[in-house]
Amino acid sequence: MLRGLERSLARRRVRRREEHFSAKEPDPSLARGTDRLGGFEHLVVLMMENHSFDNYLGMLGRGDGFALDARDRPSETNPAADGEAVPLVRRPVRQVPVVPTQSWHASHIQYDGGSNDGFVRSVEETLPGCDARMPMTYWTEEDLPFYYGLARTFPLADRWFSSCLGPTFPNRRFLVAGTAHGLLDDLPFNLFDHPKSGTILDLMTAHGVSWANYHHISRFRVNWRRFSRARGVSALRRLGFLVAAVVRPLRTSLESKVQATADVYPLGFLGLGNHLRPIDAFWRGVADGRLPSVSIVDPDFERCSEENPQDIQAGEGFAAKVVEAVMAGPKWSTTLLIWVYDEHGGYFDHVAPPAAPTPDGVPGHNPARRPVVGWLLRRFEYGRQIDMLDEGPTSYDRLGFRVPAVVISPYAKPDYVSSTPFDHTSILKLIELKWNLPSLTARDAAAVAPLDCLDFAASPTFLSPPRIPAPARPWKG
């Protein structure tokens, strides 16, 4: 009954969205929700956090990684404000707090007009007093043996970019809607809007494509999220976040973090109840062969998402458990898994992000410059810091920095590196092509799905799951 009601409401939202953004299905002769691609029945999206391609895979020796000097060390440097050339350094797997930074302002400093010369200066300018050398960090196969083995076995995408030059929430919004809808930061009191074009979750729900978001949220917090969607309560929740942002230190107020990718646009009471599932349900579902058509698997954002100051090997252990569970499951032969990162985390990458279509007519909005909220925020030092962190262009006409990405499937091309430009809306494009769904924005309409990494016409190379090196630290959560 509740699923039927949710589907009815989703269809109503889809009809409204088409008044705003009209797009045809890939094949208008077929009904929406029709499976148009063979080769897989289940898509699993494993999106980790905050690392660039060079930061993790620059030393892989496959794809466009580091140029090496005579001692087989990365030769790239980045200038400090005083002109010092800061080299890349391998550091401990336990990251440090706060730095590097991937705020909207910092990311645009790092881009530096396409030279990618602003990584050190981004810390000097936005986080004075912090160690500005931290963006020039890299790790190796010794640190991340599973990830290196995965990237050597399955197709590696060495031109997978995040969707905008900014932090987590805007980039995860692109994953589910093809737009950040004006969001520039990770402030929780900015997460109560909904794009007029809707989300891919709306489309899947309306047209019978099953999906779930597997999470690590406690039952109490899930129930609170349901309650807080009630009319009137959500306004109080937004006010509470706003007050927290101005009466507590900025760094603390920003540590609420995303708890479920699907909820970066409000899912609503029914959506939370029908699609948000604990991670234990993923382990059971993959073992029993009962995954939905689309699964978004989230790490524990407090312990193993790989955002600083976490130990990156904890995240590798979790990701390895997900990948190994999928390959060992009874539906491996019909499953496609994409391992990717939401954004670069402020870590150096040498490839300049390319221009991209502006998704919609919604510009970026700095909360500290809004009439009422901005007045309140600017009364406090932390509000002025927010204003600084969101400083910069207000358009979404460029992709963000490269992130690690591997396409995992029995039908994956062996020994293959794709240099096709992808971003997170490439996953939307894949879903739209697979289930005959229309585009959401100009961004996913122009995106390319990562199908060049797969060969569904050939016998599957990896039908028997390959052996991947064990992670440095197995996940026991």
C-alpha positions as CSV (number, residue, x, y, z in Angstrom):
1,M,0.0,0.0,0.0
2,L,2.7,2.5,1.0
3,R,4.8,1.6,-2.1
4,G,1.8,2.1,-4.3
5,L,1.2,5.5,-2.7
6,E,4.8,6.5,-3.1
7,R,4.7,5.4,-6.8
8,S,1.6,7.5,-7.4
9,L,3.2,10.5,-5.8
10,A,6.4,10.0,-7.8
11,R,4.4,9.9,-11.0
12,R,2.8,13.2,-10.1
13,R,6.2,14.7,-9.5
14,V,7.5,13.4,-12.8
15,R,4.6,15.0,-14.6
16,R,5.4,18.3,-12.9
17,R,9.1,18.0,-13.8
18,E,8.3,17.6,-17.5
19,E,6.6,21.0,-17.5
20,H,10.1,22.3,-16.4
21,F,12.5,20.1,-18.4
22,S,11.1,18.2,-21.3
23,A,13.2,15.2,-22.4
24,K,12.4,12.2,-24.5
25,E,13.2,8.6,-23.6
26,P,16.2,7.0,-25.4
27,D,13.6,4.9,-27.3
28,P,10.2,6.7,-27.4
29,S,8.6,3.6,-28.9
30,L,9.2,1.7,-25.6
31,A,7.6,2.3,-22.3
32,R,9.6,3.9,-19.6
33,G,11.1,1.4,-17.3
34,T,11.7,-1.1,-20.2
35,D,15.1,-2.8,-20.0
36,R,17.0,-1.8,-23.2
37,L,20.5,-3.2,-22.4
38,G,21.6,-6.8,-21.9
39,G,24.6,-7.8,-19.9
40,F,23.4,-6.8,-16.4
41,E,20.3,-6.7,-14.3
42,H,21.7,-5.1,-11.2
43,L,23.8,-1.9,-10.9
44,V,25.7,-1.3,-7.7
45,V,27.2,2.1,-7.1
46,L,29.9,2.3,-4.4
47,M,30.9,6.0,-4.0
48,M,33.6,6.6,-1.4
49,E,34.9,10.1,-0.4
50,N,37.5,12.7,-1.0
51,H,40.5,11.5,-3.0
52,S,41.9,12.4,-6.4
53,F,43.1,10.0,-9.1
54,D,46.7,11.0,-8.6
55,N,46.4,10.9,-4.8
56,Y,45.5,7.2,-4.9
57,L,46.4,5.8,-8.3
58,G,49.1,8.2,-9.5
59,M,51.7,5.5,-8.9
60,L,49.7,2.6,-10.5
61,G,51.7,2.7,-13.7
62,R,48.5,2.3,-15.7
63,G,46.4,5.2,-17.0
64,D,47.5,8.9,-16.8
65,G,49.3,9.0,-13.5
66,F,52.4,10.7,-12.2
67,A,55.5,11.5,-14.3
68,L,58.4,10.0,-12.3
69,D,61.9,11.4,-11.8
70,A,65.2,9.4,-11.8
71,R,64.4,8.0,-8.4
72,D,60.9,6.8,-9.4
73,R,59.2,9.5,-7.4
74,P,56.5,11.9,-8.6
75,S,58.1,14.9,-10.3
76,E,55.1,17.2,-10.1
77,T,55.2,20.1,-7.7
78,N,52.9,23.0,-6.7
79,P,54.0,26.5,-5.8
80,A,53.4,28.1,-2.4
81,A,52.5,31.8,-2.1
82,D,56.2,32.6,-1.5
83,G,57.2,30.7,-4.7
84,E,58.6,27.6,-3.0
85,A,58.0,24.5,-5.2
86,V,56.3,21.9,-2.9
87,P,56.9,18.3,-3.9
88,L,54.5,15.3,-3.6
89,V,55.2,13.2,-0.5
90,R,54.0,9.8,0.5
91,R,52.5,10.1,4.0
92,P,50.9,7.9,6.7
93,V,47.6,6.2,5.9
94,R,46.0,8.0,8.9
95,Q,45.1,11.4,7.5
96,V,45.2,14.6,9.5
97,P,42.1,16.7,10.4
98,V,40.9,19.7,8.4
99,V,43.5,19.7,5.6
100,P,43.5,19.4,2.7
101,T,40.3,21.3,1.8
102,Q,37.8,20.9,-1.0
103,S,35.5,23.8,-0.3
104,W,34.0,25.6,-3.4
105,H,36.5,28.5,-3.0
106,A,39.5,26.2,-2.3
107,S,38.7,24.0,-5.3
108,H,38.6,27.0,-7.7
109,I,41.9,28.3,-6.3
110,Q,43.3,24.8,-6.9
111,Y,42.1,24.8,-10.5
112,D,43.8,28.2,-11.1
113,G,42.5,28.8,-14.6
114,G,43.4,25.2,-15.7
115,S,47.0,25.1,-14.5
116,N,46.1,23.1,-11.4
117,D,48.8,25.2,-9.6
118,G,46.7,26.3,-6.6
119,F,46.6,23.3,-4.3
120,V,49.1,24.6,-1.7
121,R,47.8,28.1,-1.9
122,S,44.3,26.9,-1.4
123,V,45.2,26.0,2.2
124,E,47.3,29.1,2.7
125,E,44.4,31.3,1.7
126,T,41.4,29.5,3.1
127,L,42.9,27.8,6.2
128,P,45.8,30.0,7.3
129,G,47.9,28.3,10.0
130,C,47.2,24.8,8.7
131,D,49.9,22.6,7.0
132,A,49.6,23.7,3.4
133,R,51.8,20.8,2.2
134,M,49.0,18.3,2.8
135,P,47.3,18.5,-0.6
136,M,50.7,17.2,-2.1
137,T,50.1,13.7,-0.7
138,Y,50.0,10.4,-2.4
139,W,49.8,6.7,-1.5
140,T,51.1,3.5,-3.2
141,E,50.3,-0.1,-3.8
142,E,51.9,-0.9,-0.4
143,D,49.3,1.3,1.3
144,L,46.3,0.2,-0.8
145,P,46.9,-3.3,-2.2
146,F,43.3,-4.1,-3.0
147,Y,42.6,-0.9,-4.8
148,Y,45.7,-1.3,-6.9
149,G,44.8,-4.9,-7.7
150,L,41.2,-3.8,-8.6
151,A,42.5,-1.1,-10.9
152,R,44.9,-3.5,-12.7
153,T,42.3,-6.2,-13.2
154,F,39.1,-4.4,-14.3
155,P,38.7,-1.4,-16.6
156,L,40.2,1.8,-15.2
157,A,38.6,5.2,-16.1
158,D,41.5,7.7,-16.0
159,R,39.2,10.6,-17.0
160,W,36.4,10.2,-14.5
161,F,35.9,13.7,-13.1
162,S,33.8,14.7,-10.2
163,S,30.8,16.8,-11.4
164,C,31.7,20.2,-10.1
165,L,34.7,22.1,-8.5
166,G,33.3,21.7,-5.0
167,P,32.7,19.5,-1.9
168,T,30.7,16.4,-1.1
169,F,27.0,17.5,-1.1
170,P,27.0,19.3,-4.4
171,N,28.7,16.4,-6.1
172,R,26.5,13.7,-4.6
173,R,23.5,15.8,-5.7
174,F,24.8,15.5,-9.3
175,L,24.8,11.8,-8.9
176,V,21.1,11.6,-8.1
177,A,19.7,14.6,-10.0
178,G,22.2,15.9,-12.6
179,T,22.4,19.2,-10.8
180,A,23.5,20.7,-7.4
181,H,20.5,23.0,-7.6
182,G,22.6,26.0,-6.5
183,L,24.4,24.2,-3.5
184,L,28.0,25.2,-3.0
185,D,28.8,23.7,0.4
186,D,28.2,20.9,2.9
187,L,26.0,22.9,5.3
188,P,23.1,20.8,6.4
189,F,20.6,23.7,6.6
190,N,20.9,24.0,2.8
191,L,19.6,20.5,2.1
192,F,15.8,21.1,2.2
193,D,15.2,22.0,-1.5
194,H,14.2,19.9,-4.5
195,P,15.1,20.4,-8.1
196,K,12.2,21.2,-10.4
197,S,13.5,18.5,-12.8
198,G,13.3,15.9,-10.0
199,T,15.8,13.1,-9.4
200,I,16.7,9.8,-10.9
201,L,15.1,8.3,-7.8
202,D,11.8,9.9,-8.7
203,L,12.0,8.5,-12.2
204,M,12.9,5.0,-11.0
205,T,10.1,4.9,-8.4
206,A,7.5,6.2,-10.9
207,H,8.4,3.7,-13.6
208,G,8.9,0.5,-11.5
209,V,12.7,0.3,-11.4
210,S,13.6,-1.0,-7.9
211,W,16.3,0.8,-6.0
212,A,17.7,1.0,-2.5
213,N,20.3,3.1,-0.6
214,Y,22.2,1.0,1.9
215,H,23.6,2.9,4.9
216,H,25.2,2.8,8.4
217,I,22.7,5.1,10.2
218,S,21.3,4.0,13.5
219,R,17.6,3.2,13.7
220,F,17.0,6.1,16.0
221,R,18.5,8.6,13.5
222,V,16.5,7.1,10.6
223,N,13.3,7.5,12.6
224,W,14.3,11.1,13.4
225,R,14.9,11.8,9.8
226,R,11.4,10.4,9.0
227,F,9.8,12.5,11.7
228,S,11.7,15.7,10.7
229,R,10.2,15.5,7.2
230,A,6.8,16.3,8.7
231,R,5.4,19.7,7.7
232,G,6.6,22.4,10.1
233,V,9.2,20.1,11.8
234,S,11.5,20.4,8.8
235,A,11.5,24.2,9.2
236,L,12.5,23.8,12.9
237,R,15.2,21.3,11.9
238,R,16.6,23.8,9.3
239,L,16.6,26.6,12.0
240,G,18.4,24.3,14.4
241,F,21.2,23.6,11.9
242,L,21.5,27.3,11.2
243,V,21.8,28.2,14.9
244,A,24.4,25.4,15.3
245,A,26.4,26.9,12.5
246,V,26.7,30.3,14.1
247,V,27.1,29.4,17.8
248,R,29.6,26.5,17.4
249,P,33.0,26.5,15.6
250,L,32.7,26.2,11.9
251,R,34.7,23.0,11.6
252,T,32.4,21.3,14.1
253,S,29.2,22.6,12.5
254,L,30.3,21.2,9.2
255,E,30.9,17.7,10.6
256,S,27.3,16.6,10.3
257,K,28.3,15.0,7.0
258,V,26.0,13.2,4.6
259,Q,24.4,10.1,6.1
260,A,22.7,8.7,3.0
261,T,23.4,9.7,-0.6
262,A,19.8,9.4,-1.7
263,D,18.8,12.0,0.9
264,V,20.9,14.9,-0.4
265,Y,17.6,16.0,-1.8
266,P,14.8,15.3,0.7
267,L,13.5,11.8,0.2
268,G,10.3,12.3,2.2
269,F,8.7,10.0,4.7
270,L,7.8,7.3,2.2
271,G,11.1,7.4,0.4
272,L,13.0,7.0,3.6
273,G,10.8,4.1,4.7
274,N,10.8,2.3,1.4
275,H,14.3,2.7,0.1
276,L,16.7,3.5,3.0
277,R,18.1,0.2,4.2
278,P,20.8,-0.8,6.8
279,I,24.1,-2.2,5.4
280,D,23.3,-5.6,6.9
281,A,20.4,-5.8,4.4
282,F,22.9,-5.4,1.6
283,W,25.1,-8.3,2.8
284,R,22.0,-10.5,3.0
285,G,20.6,-9.3,-0.3
286,V,23.8,-9.9,-2.3
287,A,24.3,-13.3,-0.7
288,D,20.7,-14.3,-1.5
289,G,20.6,-12.8,-5.0
290,R,17.9,-10.4,-4.0
291,L,19.3,-7.0,-4.7
292,P,17.1,-4.3,-6.4
293,S,17.9,-3.1,-9.9
294,V,19.9,-0.2,-8.6
295,S,21.8,-0.2,-5.3
296,I,23.7,2.8,-3.8
297,V,26.0,1.5,-1.1
298,D,27.3,4.1,1.3
299,P,30.3,3.7,3.6
300,D,30.1,4.6,7.2
301,F,30.8,8.3,6.8
302,E,32.2,8.5,10.3
303,R,34.6,5.5,10.1
304,C,35.3,4.3,6.6
305,S,34.4,6.8,3.9
306,E,38.1,7.8,3.6
307,E,37.5,11.5,4.3
308,N,40.2,13.1,6.5
309,P,41.1,12.4,9.3
310,Q,40.2,8.8,8.7
311,D,42.6,5.9,8.1
312,I,42.3,5.2,4.3
313,Q,42.9,1.5,4.9
314,A,39.6,1.3,6.9
315,G,37.8,2.5,3.8
316,E,39.7,0.1,1.5
317,G,38.7,-2.7,3.7
318,F,35.0,-1.8,3.5
319,A,35.1,-1.3,-0.2
320,A,36.9,-4.7,-0.6
321,K,34.1,-6.4,1.4
322,V,31.5,-4.9,-0.9
323,V,33.3,-5.9,-4.1
324,E,34.1,-9.4,-2.9
325,A,30.5,-9.9,-1.7
326,V,29.2,-9.0,-5.2
327,M,31.6,-11.2,-7.0
328,A,30.8,-14.1,-4.7
329,G,27.1,-13.7,-4.9
330,P,24.7,-15.8,-7.0
331,K,23.9,-12.8,-9.3
332,W,27.5,-11.9,-10.1
333,S,26.9,-12.9,-13.7
334,T,24.3,-10.2,-14.1
335,T,25.7,-7.4,-11.9
336,L,27.7,-4.3,-12.8
337,L,29.5,-2.4,-10.0
338,I,31.1,1.0,-10.3
339,W,33.7,2.0,-7.6
340,V,34.2,5.8,-7.6
341,Y,34.7,8.8,-5.3
342,D,32.5,11.9,-4.9
343,E,35.3,14.4,-5.1
344,H,39.0,14.9,-4.8
345,G,39.1,15.9,-1.1
346,G,41.6,18.8,-1.9
347,Y,44.3,16.4,-2.9
348,F,46.5,17.2,-6.0
349,D,45.7,16.0,-9.4
350,H,47.6,17.1,-12.6
351,V,44.8,16.9,-15.1
352,A,42.7,20.1,-15.6
353,P,38.9,19.5,-15.4
354,P,37.2,20.2,-18.7
355,A,34.2,22.5,-19.4
356,A,30.8,21.0,-19.1
357,P,27.2,21.9,-19.9
358,T,25.5,24.1,-17.3
359,P,22.8,21.7,-16.0
360,D,19.9,24.1,-15.5
361,G,19.2,27.8,-14.9
362,V,20.0,27.6,-11.2
363,P,23.1,29.5,-10.2
364,G,25.2,28.8,-7.1
365,H,23.9,30.6,-4.0
366,N,26.0,31.6,-1.0
367,P,23.9,31.3,2.1
368,A,25.9,34.1,3.8
369,R,24.6,36.4,1.1
370,R,20.9,35.7,1.3
371,P,18.8,38.5,2.7
372,V,17.8,37.1,6.1
373,V,20.0,34.1,6.6
374,G,23.0,36.0,5.4
375,W,22.4,38.9,7.8
376,L,22.3,36.4,10.7
377,L,25.4,34.5,9.6
378,R,27.5,37.6,9.0
379,R,27.0,38.7,12.6
380,F,29.3,35.9,13.6
381,E,32.9,35.1,12.7
382,Y,31.9,31.6,11.6
383,G,29.3,33.0,9.3
384,R,32.0,35.2,7.7
385,Q,34.1,32.0,7.2
386,I,31.2,30.4,5.4
387,D,31.0,33.4,3.2
388,M,34.6,32.9,2.3
389,L,34.4,29.2,1.8
390,D,31.6,29.7,-0.8
391,E,33.3,32.5,-2.6
392,G,33.9,32.2,-6.3
393,P,32.0,31.7,-9.5
394,T,28.3,30.8,-9.3
395,S,28.1,28.6,-12.4
396,Y,28.3,24.9,-12.8
397,D,30.0,25.0,-16.3
398,R,33.1,22.9,-15.4
399,L,33.7,19.4,-14.0
400,G,35.6,18.9,-10.9
401,F,39.0,17.1,-10.5
402,R,39.6,13.5,-11.5
403,V,38.7,10.8,-9.0
404,P,39.5,7.0,-8.9
405,A,37.0,4.9,-10.8
406,V,36.9,1.3,-11.9
407,V,34.1,-0.5,-13.7
408,I,33.6,-4.1,-12.4
409,S,31.6,-6.7,-14.3
410,P,31.9,-10.3,-15.7
411,Y,31.7,-8.5,-19.1
412,A,34.4,-6.0,-18.3
413,K,37.2,-5.6,-20.9
414,P,40.4,-7.1,-19.6
415,D,43.6,-4.9,-19.5
416,Y,41.5,-1.8,-20.5
417,V,42.0,1.8,-19.7
418,S,39.2,4.2,-20.7
419,S,40.2,7.8,-21.3
420,T,36.7,8.8,-22.2
421,P,35.6,11.8,-20.1
422,F,33.1,10.7,-17.5
423,D,31.5,12.3,-14.4
424,H,28.9,11.2,-11.9
425,T,26.1,12.0,-14.4
426,S,27.5,9.2,-16.5
427,I,25.9,6.9,-14.0
428,L,22.6,8.7,-14.5
429,K,23.1,8.2,-18.3
430,L,23.7,4.5,-17.8
431,I,20.5,4.2,-15.8
432,E,18.6,6.2,-18.4
433,L,19.9,4.1,-21.3
434,K,19.3,0.9,-19.4
435,W,15.7,1.5,-18.3
436,N,14.6,3.9,-21.0
437,L,14.2,7.0,-18.8
438,P,14.5,10.6,-19.9
439,S,17.3,12.9,-19.0
440,L,16.9,15.2,-15.9
441,T,19.1,18.2,-16.9
442,A,21.4,19.3,-19.8
443,R,24.3,17.7,-17.9
444,D,23.1,14.1,-17.9
445,A,21.7,14.6,-21.4
446,A,25.2,15.3,-22.6
447,A,26.9,12.7,-20.5
448,V,28.5,9.5,-21.8
449,A,27.7,6.2,-20.1
450,P,30.8,4.0,-19.3
451,L,29.8,1.4,-21.8
452,D,33.1,1.4,-23.6
453,C,34.5,-0.5,-20.5
454,L,32.2,-3.4,-21.2
455,D,31.7,-6.0,-24.0
456,F,28.3,-7.6,-23.7
457,A,28.7,-9.3,-27.1
458,A,31.7,-11.4,-26.1
459,S,32.0,-14.3,-23.6
460,P,32.4,-12.8,-20.2
461,T,36.1,-12.7,-19.2
462,F,35.5,-12.5,-15.5
463,L,32.6,-14.9,-15.1
464,S,34.8,-16.7,-12.7
465,P,35.7,-13.9,-10.3
466,P,39.3,-12.9,-10.5
467,R,41.6,-13.0,-7.4
468,I,42.3,-9.5,-6.1
469,P,45.0,-8.9,-3.5
470,A,43.6,-8.6,0.0
471,P,43.1,-5.2,1.5
472,A,45.7,-4.0,4.0
473,R,43.1,-4.1,6.7
474,P,39.9,-6.3,6.3
475,W,36.7,-4.6,7.3
476,K,35.1,-6.1,10.5
477,G,32.2,-3.7,10.9
